[in-house]
Amino acid sequence: MKSGKWVGFVTLLLHVCFSRADKIVALPGQPKVSFQHFSGYVTVHDEKPHRQRALFYYFVEAETMPASKPLVLWLNGGPGCSSVGAGAFIEHGPFKPNGKTLTKNAHSWNKEANMLYLESPAGVGFSYSANNSFYTDLNDEVVARDNFVFLERWLLMFPQYKNRDFYITGESYAGHYVPQLTLHIIHSKLKLNLKGIAIGNPLLEFVTDMNSADQYYWSHGLISDSAYELLLSFCNSSRLMREALTQSFSSDCLSVYSEVAEELGKSVDKYDVIADVCLSSGQSPMAIFSHPMFLGPQFSSSLHSQLDGFSQQQVKVEADPCIEDKTTKYLNRKDVQKALHAKLVGITSWNLCNK
């Protein structure tokens, strides 16, 4: 065997060995299943140690005939929310946390596809950067590039999936992540059988996407006429989002949203006003202001207690209103993290959404 081919063979063998090391024997409290699942890290940085970044993934093979099923990449949005926590364990993965155990999800997407959940960018969930300065330079282009490098290197670990029908999917801020990653793939030399993209409830542009919430809350009786007039006249949701992204909040927006948050309260699910809520949770259930980007130092302590954030989680049919709490507790268990080959780097706990 020629030296070049020998090196290539050894490299491929090493990557396959890494994928076997990422195989999950069983998650704590997991019911017996017939499919394989894997989780671990893929580095996406260059060779300089101070730039070390690693993205965490959870991969679930299809329940039946995985060799003939497509590969689907799932990206949660936020930005800053976990695809493993929200996508896999809350929404459409194979298991749902139920106290100390996991129950099977009858509507899991791995009934039809091999599902790859990626926590991205570094700093989300179990994904990390060894250099905190990375976070100050983070933007959509960096995220797209890191996601592309992840995919390229992950396929070296799982080469049997490189020629599968491939779909890129996501929700919320993945309205940016998905098309930008797709563009990277199209302009690259990476040969994939890309069949399509799918984005649920995507954030595409601010005015239409954000301000529709204001009218929804008013038309459903969640806020008063006077509060709605303040939103229309002084600070609507799109303006708040733009100010949040730049961490430069105006007094107008702080004043308006203090009143709106007080009216919304903590006993109504803003995504489904007739749904049950999790009374044991210390947070406002899936409220409009709980996303970490709104909890910057510019907010006063009184507003911190009211503006619980822009949670992207949507209520599903037969949803458990406490599923976010259960998922957070489950993924913070040391035995669960060990089974997932996950670690906490630069953080003390796993969170569904990070700033």
C-alpha positions in Angstrom: 0.0 0.0 0.0 1.4 3.4 -1.0 2.2 5.8 1.9 -0.6 8.3 1.0 -3.2 5.6 0.9 -1.9 4.2 4.1 -2.1 7.5 5.9 -5.7 8.0 4.7 -6.6 4.5 5.9 -5.1 5.1 9.3 -6.9 8.4 9.6 -10.2 6.8 8.7 -9.6 4.0 11.1 -9.0 6.5 13.9 -12.1 8.4 13.2 -14.2 5.2 13.2 -12.6 4.3 16.6 -13.6 7.8 17.9 -17.2 7.1 16.8 -17.2 3.8 18.7 -15.9 5.6 21.8 -18.9 8.0 21.5 -21.4 5.1 21.6 -23.9 5.4 24.4 -24.3 2.1 26.3 -27.4 3.3 28.1 -28.7 6.6 29.5 -29.7 6.5 33.2 -33.4 5.5 33.4 -33.5 4.7 29.7 -36.0 2.0 28.5 -34.7 -0.8 26.3 -34.4 0.2 22.7 -33.2 -1.5 19.5 -31.4 1.5 17.9 -27.9 2.8 18.6 -27.2 6.3 19.9 -24.0 8.3 20.2 -22.8 11.5 21.8 -19.6 13.4 22.2 -17.4 16.3 21.0 -16.0 17.3 17.6 -13.3 20.0 17.6 -13.8 22.8 15.2 -10.8 25.0 15.9 -7.5 25.3 14.1 -4.3 24.0 15.6 -3.6 26.8 18.0 -4.5 25.6 21.6 -5.8 29.0 22.8 -8.5 28.8 20.1 -9.8 25.4 21.1 -13.5 25.0 20.5 -15.5 21.8 20.6 -19.1 21.3 19.7 -21.3 18.6 21.4 -23.6 16.4 19.5 -26.2 13.7 20.2 -26.8 11.3 17.3 -29.7 8.8 17.2 -30.0 6.2 14.5 -33.3 5.4 13.1 -35.5 2.9 15.0 -35.7 0.6 12.0 -33.5 0.1 8.9 -31.1 3.0 9.7 -29.0 2.0 6.6 -31.8 3.1 4.3 -33.0 6.2 6.2 -31.9 9.8 5.6 -29.6 11.8 7.8 -31.2 14.9 9.4 -29.3 17.6 11.2 -31.3 19.6 13.7 -30.3 23.1 14.9 -32.1 24.9 17.7 -32.1 28.7 17.7 -32.4 31.3 20.4 -29.8 32.2 19.6 -28.1 30.3 22.4 -30.5 27.4 23.0 -29.6 23.7 23.1 -30.5 21.3 20.3 -29.9 18.4 22.7 -32.1 19.8 25.5 -34.8 21.5 23.5 -34.7 19.5 20.2 -33.9 16.0 21.4 -35.3 15.8 25.0 -38.2 18.3 24.9 -39.4 18.1 21.3 -38.8 15.2 19.0 -36.0 13.0 20.2 -36.5 9.3 21.3 -36.8 10.0 25.0 -38.6 12.4 27.4 -37.3 12.9 31.0 -39.9 11.9 33.5 -38.4 12.5 36.9 -35.6 9.9 37.4 -36.4 7.9 34.3 -36.8 8.4 30.6 -40.0 7.4 28.7 -40.2 6.7 25.0 -41.5 9.5 22.7 -44.2 8.1 20.5 -43.6 10.9 18.0 -39.8 10.7 17.8 -38.3 11.8 14.5 -35.9 8.8 14.6 -38.8 6.7 13.5 -38.2 8.1 10.0 -34.6 9.4 10.0 -31.2 9.2 11.6 -31.2 12.3 13.8 -28.1 14.5 14.5 -28.6 17.1 17.2 -25.9 19.8 17.4 -25.3 22.2 20.3 -24.1 25.3 18.5 -22.3 27.7 18.7 -19.6 27.0 21.3 -20.9 28.2 24.7 -24.3 26.5 24.1 -25.2 23.5 26.3 -22.1 21.3 26.6 -20.3 22.9 23.7 -17.4 25.1 24.8 -14.5 27.4 23.9 -11.3 27.2 25.9 -10.8 30.9 25.2 -13.5 33.3 26.4 -12.5 35.9 23.9 -14.1 33.8 21.2 -17.5 34.8 22.5 -16.9 38.6 21.9 -16.2 37.9 18.2 -19.1 35.5 17.7 -21.5 36.2 14.8 -23.6 34.3 12.3 -20.7 33.8 9.9 -18.5 32.2 12.6 -21.4 29.9 13.6 -21.9 28.8 10.0 -18.2 28.1 9.6 -18.0 26.1 12.8 -21.1 24.2 11.9 -19.7 23.3 8.6 -16.4 22.2 10.1 -18.3 20.1 12.6 -20.3 18.4 9.8 -17.2 17.7 7.7 -15.3 16.2 10.7 -18.3 14.3 12.0 -18.8 12.6 8.6 -15.2 11.3 9.0 -16.3 9.6 12.2 -19.4 8.2 10.5 -18.5 7.8 6.9 -21.4 5.5 6.2 -23.7 8.6 6.3 -21.8 10.7 3.8 -23.8 9.6 0.8 -27.2 9.5 2.5 -30.0 11.8 1.6 -29.3 14.8 3.8 -31.6 17.4 5.3 -30.8 20.5 7.4 -33.6 21.4 9.8 -34.2 23.7 12.8 -36.4 26.3 14.4 -36.4 29.9 15.7 -33.0 31.6 15.0 -32.1 28.6 12.9 -33.9 30.7 10.3 -30.5 32.2 10.0 -28.3 29.1 10.9 -29.9 26.7 8.4 -29.6 28.7 5.2 -26.2 30.0 6.1 -24.8 26.5 6.7 -26.5 25.4 3.5 -24.7 28.1 1.6 -21.4 27.0 3.0 -22.0 23.5 1.8 -23.1 24.6 -1.7 -19.9 26.7 -2.1 -17.6 24.0 -0.6 -15.9 20.9 -2.0 -17.8 18.7 0.5 -19.9 16.3 -1.6 -23.2 15.7 0.2 -26.5 14.4 -1.1 -28.3 17.5 0.2 -32.0 17.1 -0.5 -33.5 20.1 1.3 -33.9 22.3 4.3 -36.8 22.7 6.7 -37.3 25.5 9.3 -40.1 25.6 11.8 -41.4 29.0 13.1 -38.1 30.6 11.8 -36.8 34.0 12.7 -36.2 35.5 9.3 -36.5 39.3 9.8 -37.4 41.3 12.9 -40.4 43.5 12.0 -42.8 40.9 10.9 -41.6 38.1 13.2 -41.2 40.0 16.4 -44.1 42.5 16.2 -46.7 39.9 15.5 -46.4 38.8 19.1 -47.5 42.2 20.3 -50.8 41.9 18.4 -51.2 38.3 19.5 -51.0 39.1 23.2 -53.4 42.1 22.9 -56.0 40.2 20.7 -56.0 37.3 23.1 -56.6 39.5 26.1 -53.3 39.0 27.7 -52.4 42.7 27.8 -54.6 45.8 28.1 -55.4 48.4 25.5 -53.1 50.9 27.2 -50.2 48.5 27.2 -50.7 47.7 23.5 -50.8 51.4 22.7 -47.4 51.7 24.5 -46.0 48.9 22.3 -47.2 50.6 19.2 -46.1 54.1 20.2 -42.8 53.7 22.0 -41.2 50.2 21.9 -42.4 47.2 20.0 -40.9 43.7 20.1 -38.6 44.2 17.1 -37.0 47.3 18.7 -36.5 45.4 21.9 -34.8 42.5 20.1 -32.5 44.9 18.3 -31.6 46.7 21.5 -31.0 43.3 23.2 -28.7 42.2 20.5 -26.5 45.3 21.0 -27.0 45.3 24.8 -28.0 49.0 24.6 -31.5 49.2 26.2 -33.4 52.5 26.1 -35.4 53.9 28.9 -38.5 53.8 26.7 -38.2 50.0 26.1 -37.4 49.2 29.8 -40.5 51.2 30.9 -42.8 49.7 28.3 -41.8 46.1 28.8 -41.9 46.4 32.6 -45.6 47.2 32.3 -46.2 44.5 29.7 -44.4 41.8 31.7 -46.4 42.7 34.8 -49.6 42.3 32.9 -48.6 39.0 31.3 -47.8 37.6 34.7 -46.5 34.1 35.4 -49.6 32.0 35.3 -50.3 32.0 31.6 -48.5 30.1 28.9 -48.0 32.8 26.2 -47.8 30.3 23.4 -51.0 28.5 24.4 -53.2 30.6 26.7 -55.5 27.6 27.6 -52.6 25.2 28.3 -51.5 23.9 31.7 -48.5 25.6 33.2 -45.7 24.2 35.4 -46.5 25.5 38.9 -43.4 24.0 40.4 -41.2 26.1 38.2 -39.5 29.2 39.5 -39.7 30.8 36.1 -42.5 32.2 34.1 -43.7 29.3 31.9 -42.3 29.8 28.4 -42.7 33.5 28.8 -41.9 36.1 26.2 -38.8 37.7 27.9 -36.8 34.8 29.5 -34.2 34.5 26.8 -30.7 35.2 28.4 -30.0 38.0 25.9 -32.6 40.1 27.7 -31.1 39.6 31.1 -28.0 41.7 30.6 -26.5 44.0 33.2 -28.4 47.0 31.8 -31.6 45.6 33.2 -32.5 46.5 36.8 -32.9 43.8 39.4 -36.6 44.5 39.6 -36.9 43.8 35.8 -34.9 40.6 36.1 -37.7 39.2 38.2 -40.4 40.2 35.6 -38.7 39.7 32.2 -38.1 36.0 32.2 -37.1 35.9 28.6 -37.9 34.9 25.0 -38.1 31.1 25.4 -38.3 29.5 22.0 -39.9 26.4 23.3 -43.4 25.8 21.8 -46.1 23.8 23.5 -47.0 20.6 21.6 -50.0 18.4 21.7 -50.1 16.4 25.0 -47.1 18.4 26.2 -45.8 18.1 29.7 -45.8 21.7 31.1 -42.9 20.8 33.3 -40.7 19.2 30.6 -38.2 22.1 30.6 -37.6 21.7 34.4 -37.3 17.9 34.1 -34.9 18.1 31.1 -32.7 20.7 32.9 -32.5 18.5 36.0 -31.8 15.4 34.0 -29.0 16.8 32.0 -27.4 18.3 35.1 -27.1 14.8 36.7 -23.5 13.7 36.9 -24.4 10.1 35.9 -26.2 11.4 32.8 -23.3 13.6 31.8 -21.0 10.6 32.2 -23.2 8.5 30.0 -23.3 11.2 27.4 -19.5 11.7 27.4 -20.3 15.3 28.3 -18.4 17.8 30.5 -18.9 21.2 31.9 -16.2 23.6 30.7 -16.2 27.2 32.0 -19.7 26.7 33.5 -21.1 25.2 36.7 -24.3 23.8 35.2 -26.0 22.9 31.9 -28.7 25.4 30.8 -31.4 25.1 28.2 -30.4 28.5 26.8 -27.2 30.4 27.4 -26.4 34.1 26.9 
